[in-house]
Amino acid sequence: MNTVGLIGLGAMGLGIAQTLRSNGYEVHVCDVRPGAAAAFAEGGGVAHATPADVGAACDVVVSVVVNAAQTEAVLFGEHGAAATMRAGSTFVMCSTVDPNWSAALEQRLNASGLHYIDAPISGGAAKAASGQMTVMSAAKPEAYARAGAVLDAMAGKVYRLGDSAGAGSKVKIINQLLAGVHIAAAAEAMALGLREGVDAAALYEVITHSAGNSWMFENRMAHVLAADYTPLSAVDIFVKDLGLVLDTARASKFPLPLASTAHQMFMQASTAGFAKEDDSAVIKIFPGITLPGATKQ
């Protein structure tokens, strides 16, 4: 049986681990939350207490944590995986990060005899669990030779975008530019409808069958209609991701007026107390509206 390690059993990581398990891999997992790894292993697989334990057991380790800081901790923190991974092993990084940071990480791991795949992901928890998510990857050929089969097993589409790290992360942050702007625009449109007294459910029905629809409107405004702001992807994710977009563009003095506005909207929602709510909660920044499920004032 093929063996693969996975660190980070959040919404996406758990789905990836389940997909790999269903595709015949023995999956070794760990997570910072007590009991998360053991709960996964009850259905098959091996639970470990630390990333170091996962690194020692597996020649391919997939990291599905939130950001660069958490990835650093997974690799180089106390009980980090980099210290225990055998020479020739491959680390697959699935977080949304600064492309320059990802390129530097490749060099750092290569210097230690480890291979690296820059492999941010998209598609959400449902597609991760069904094996239909998208991987935007970039890596040296030898890294693909060792871990390409794992990528193919965990995703519906695997794009190979370059032969060195960074290209995958660049494409991912461009995707996040669109995702963030679309969510912000969807919230603005729904808020205007509510302000003008349009029935929210009727507006949703019409827009989702008209040219103004987007995947984000259809998906996120359903959360607003249900008054369910359980964080599948939190407001603060887009504070981070759109911040990465703007940092990348700022380095080359490239203007991003829509991304800048969307970032400010998510910042406003975060500081207003909605940081950990679903990113559709950005609609809560608009004044003078009564959201579905709220008590009219």
C-alpha positions, -999 to 999 in steps of 0.1 A, spaced: 0 0 0 12 35 -8 18 57 21 13 95 23 13 120 52 -12 148 56 -9 176 81 -39 198 89 -74 183 90 -94 214 85 -123 216 60 -101 210 30 -74 188 46 -99 164 60 -115 160 25 -81 154 9 -72 128 35 -105 110 29 -100 111 -9 -65 97 -6 -77 70 17 -105 61 -7 -79 59 -35 -59 32 -17 -33 52 3 -24 46 38 -28 81 52 -7 92 82 -22 124 97 -18 149 125 -36 181 135 -32 207 162 -67 200 175 -68 172 201 -87 142 187 -89 152 151 -63 128 139 -76 99 160 -111 105 147 -99 103 111 -78 72 118 -109 54 131 -120 50 95 -86 38 84 -52 54 85 -26 63 112 -28 92 137 3 109 148 9 135 175 34 158 156 45 167 121 78 152 130 62 118 134 44 121 101 77 132 83 95 101 97 68 78 85 62 91 49 82 100 18 55 124 7 40 149 32 11 171 22 5 203 43 -30 218 43 -27 246 69 -38 282 67 -8 303 59 30 307 56 35 310 93 17 277 100 36 261 72 69 273 88 58 258 121 49 225 104 83 222 89 107 240 112 89 245 145 93 223 176 86 187 164 87 200 128 86 176 98 117 189 80 140 174 107 127 139 103 119 136 66 143 114 48 165 127 20 147 125 -13 112 129 3 88 155 -10 69 182 8 36 194 -8 25 229 3 -13 236 -3 -17 269 15 -22 303 -1 10 322 4 33 349 -11 48 334 -43 83 348 -33 80 330 0 71 298 -17 101 301 -41 124 307 -11 110 276 7 118 255 -23 155 266 -21 156 260 16 142 225 14 163 216 -16 194 225 4 183 200 30 179 172 3 141 175 2 119 181 -28 91 206 -28 58 212 -47 41 246 -46 5 233 -48 -22 257 -36 -57 243 -39 -92 255 -47 -127 241 -47 -140 240 -12 -146 213 13 -171 194 -8 -149 191 -38 -119 182 -16 -139 153 -1 -151 141 -36 -117 143 -51 -128 170 -76 -108 200 -63 -82 219 -83 -45 220 -76 -24 248 -91 11 234 -89 47 243 -98 78 222 -91 110 208 -104 106 176 -125 121 154 -99 95 165 -73 67 156 -97 84 123 -104 81 114 -67 48 130 -57 28 136 -90 7 104 -84 -4 118 -50 -15 150 -66 -35 131 -92 -51 110 -65 -63 139 -44 -77 162 -70 -99 163 -101 -76 187 -119 -39 192 -114 -23 220 -133 15 220 -137 23 256 -142 61 258 -140 93 239 -132 101 259 -101 80 270 -71 61 303 -72 41 300 -104 14 279 -86 10 305 -59 8 333 -84 -21 317 -101 -38 310 -68 -37 346 -56 -51 357 -90 -79 332 -84 -83 347 -49 -85 382 -64 -115 371 -84 -131 351 -56 -128 380 -31 -141 406 -56 -170 383 -66 -180 378 -29 -178 415 -22 -199 423 -53 -224 397 -45 -229 411 -10 -232 446 -23 -259 435 -48 -279 416 -22 -276 445 2 -289 469 -24 -319 446 -30 -326 444 7 -324 482 10 -349 486 -18 -373 462 -3 -368 434 -29 -377 399 -16 -343 383 -9 -353 348 -20 -369 361 -52 -338 382 -60 -316 351 -55 -338 331 -78 -337 357 -106 -300 364 -104 -289 328 -103 -308 324 -136 -296 356 -152 -264 370 -168 -254 387 -136 -249 354 -117 -215 342 -105 -205 310 -87 -198 331 -56 -232 348 -57 -249 315 -60 -229 298 -33 -224 326 -7 -257 344 -10 -273 310 -1 -255 314 32 -271 348 37 -306 336 28 -301 308 54 -287 332 79 -259 307 84 -225 323 88 -208 291 100 -172 297 86 -166 274 56 -141 301 46 -138 330 71 -138 367 65 -102 368 77 -91 344 50 -99 371 25 -82 398 46 -51 376 43 -55 365 7 -64 399 -8 -36 413 12 -12 389 -6 -27 400 -39 -21 437 -32 14 430 -19 23 412 -51 9 440 -73 24 467 -52 59 453 -58 56 461 -95 34 492 -90 4 475 -107 -30 491 -99 -58 469 -86 -87 492 -78 -113 464 -74 -92 442 -53 -83 472 -31 -119 480 -25 -128 444 -18 -100 441 7 -112 472 25 -147 457 27 -133 425 43 -111 445 67 -142 465 77 -161 433 84 -132 418 103 -128 449 126 -166 450 131 -165 417 148 -172 392 120 -136 380 114 -143 344 122 -177 342 105 -182 329 69 -169 353 43 -204 360 32 -207 380 64 -191 409 45 -227 418 38 -230 429 74 -210 461 68 -239 477 48 -260 500 69 -298 503 70 -307 467 59 -324 439 77 -307 406 68 -327 373 64 -332 358 98 -326 390 117 -351 408 138 -364 439 120 -356 472 137 
